[in-house]
Amino acid sequence: MQKWIYILIGCIGLAKPIDAQLQLGPIGTWRAHFSNESIQQVVKGDQIYVAAANQIIQIDANRQTTYLNTTTGLHATGIHKIAWHPIENQLVIAYKNSRLDIIKGDQVTLIDDIQSSNLYSDKTINDLIVYNNNAYLSCNFGIVVIDLLKKEIKSTIFPNNNRQNVKVFQTIVYQNKLFALTENGIWSTTLVQNNSWIAENTMGVPGIKNMFVFKNQLYFNNQQKIYAYQSNIASYQIFTGTIEAIAVDEERILAGIAYENKGALIQFNNNQTNTVLVDSTVLTQPVGILKDGNTIWVADFGKGLYEKNEQSKWTALGGPLSSAYGSNAFSNHQLLMSYGTNKIGISSLNEKGWSNLTQIQNLKINYVEAVSIDPIDQSWWMGMGDQLIHYDPNKKIVEAILPNTSMGAIKSIQQKTDGQIVLLKEGFGIVAKEAGKWNSYPMQTGYSSTNLKKILVAKNDLSWIIGPKQQGVLLFQKQNNQAIWRQLNTGKGSGNLPSMEVTAIAEDKDGSIWVGTDNGIAIFQCNTINEACDAYLPIVQSNGFNGYLFQRETIHSISIDGANRKWIGTNNGAWLISKDGAEVLQHFTTENSPLPDNTVLSIGIEPTDGDVFFFTKNEIISYKGEATEPALTQSAIKIFPNPVAPNYNGPIVIKNLVKNALVKITDINGQLMMQTRALGGQAVWNGMDQYQRKVASGIYLIFARDDMGNEKAVGKILISAGF
């Protein structure tokens, strides 16, 4: 028996409004941003529980949410089914990898006997129900019964009389019998003696998908009809689409219908009439339904969770549209992301939560490949095909711009603080808005303009372009009104790239250009396009070994935080290295962190709060980092938390500091407790004095200044008794 209990630290998750938000959580904490497109089930327990692919969303009566995932104690991703155990107030979770979690209060019990067993080659769990104190798992080899009191496997039963493995898709309890929907039809047995099975007569109905009970009568359905058991007449029939989900109350049957990439919720009344409750303008694939009093919850696989009561319209639970990755942009408390050619629409995250747009006024948002947030007014710029879309979310103003007549999708957008906009266009080259006028710079003959990926305009106006595979880096610069192009390759005198396969690029605070390849990282310090420009390959120290930075590692992303440190996304997790690249500071993988996947495709950093976002193959997750962008001038500093509550053991954050400010913390009598340097614009205090002793309760003073002593700030912090 393999079983262990994991005690969640503190509470399972922060209670918060129905949308996940920026700024929440102390330094070093993680927050999942799993998309709602994978929502597949909703059940009623002591609260509402919603199952998505990689998290459970718990919703209380006040519509406050708690997120249960690998960042808060669950043992796996790939949630498949959930069920509520009302006797013990437990939530049972079945994963695609055949593991189970049982949650009761702040304890999570893992049951992995099925996964670790060698008896069955296919251990897929298809369905899960709870009856009395047992959980019945419908598996591809039979039925596994779990004793929910002892939290262990009670028995394995096979719904036929041959005692052979058989695929079971669903079980249901009806009139003290256990009914099993199998690959060989419907079978039943008594709950007391479940070793003798009877093959039920399903009248030759093909493609049975589901069984349910309505008005004390057993029903089953295939894709388009609902049948009363032991009757040869379909009780209810739909004429368009397929039945994806069923729910019942005292007077009606609710069916989720999918048709032609659309969805609908149909109410079948007692007189066998039907009413359309919600149509395709809201739903795409309604795979889960819950009727809770006057409220109806619908889990839509394509569009997330929807709620409606008698007094309200259909409202959606917030989250990104998809886990598919396109591009992203960050600005003050704001994330904007697109999905490329993977999905229609865009998503944004700010202090209020997630919002999604598939249409702005009369403009449908189709396959946006590039996004940018204007550094001047925080408006949005989106590359949609060969159009540049400008949208002000505050004023609700949108305009579509055709920057020039050259066809080709906009692959990358960069804006500068002087109002210049630079576009990288597929099959063409560069289009730039300079001094209010659009100018075109087609790719020089000999260089490919296909499969263009990203443009970076450095502080010195030298443009760096990631182009097609095995083409190195392209440089572009205007000199004397003349467009000059140049290619950097491998080899001394030609660029000294470690590989011709360039995958990522970023400019750090010192103006150095960091280039990622499929064979590590190179650093350039080039001022003009004409000068000799060879990269140097930094040496990193890690675990007592010195070597070239990420040699033989594919670099997907490079991002620079407020302290000029580098965050690197690879096929082997996410790395934080020192500003010079000489030291590994942190390395996050699925083994030592809540990362949902080790392939980190992109990393983005919210500058004001230091949140580091990891975009993986599966989902989005963020980490509360230590570094923020520094303040330009010293204003009133912010301290979090303040006051410090009793028994708080997390870091204390001092924000709004100028670059690399010197920070001193003293007691009320002026005795020095700690001295440190800000990471960018933020300093972190662990609540210890300079001898690593926890300080006593009381008032402490914070003094901050720059290196010249010109920018000064003072703050106070109250540490409560019990800290």
Buried (B, 14 or more C-beta within 10 A) or exposed (E): EEBEEBEBEEEBBBEBEBBBBBBBBBBEBBBBBBBBBBBBBBBBBEBBBBBBBBBBBBBEEEEBBBBBBBBBBBBBBBBBBBBBBEEEEBBBBBBBBBBBBBBBEEBBBBBBBBBEBEEBEEBBBBBBBBBEBBBBBBBBBBBBBBEBBEBEBBEBBBBBEEEEBBBBBBBBBBEEBBBBBBEEBBBBBBEEEBEEBBBBEBEEBEEBBBBBBBEEEBBBBBBBBBBBBEEEEBBBBBEEBBBBBBBBEEEBBBBBBBBEEBBBBBBBEEEEEBEEBBEBEBBBBBBBBBBBEEBBBBBBBBBBBBBBEEEEEBBBBBBBBBBBBBBBBBBBBBBBBBBBEBBBBBBBBBEEBBBBBEEBEEBEBBBBBBBBBBEEEBBBBBBBBBBBBBBBBEEEEBEEEEBBEBEBBBBBBBBEEEEBBBBBBBBBBBBBBEEEEBBBBBBBEEBEBEEBBBBBBBEEBBBBBBBBEEBBBBBBBBEEEEBBBBBBEBEEEBBBBBBBBBBBBBBBBEBBBBBBBBBBBBBBEBEEBEEEBBBEBBEBBBEEEEEBBBEEBBBBBBBBBBBBBBBBBBBBBBBBBBBBBBEBEBBBBBEEBBBBBBBBBBBBBBBBBBBBBBBBBBBBBBBBBBBBBBBEEBEEBEBBBBBBEEEBEBBBBBBBBBBBBBBBBBBEEEEEBBEBEBBBBBBBBBBEBEEEEEBEBBEBBBBBBBEEEEBEBEBEBBBEEEB
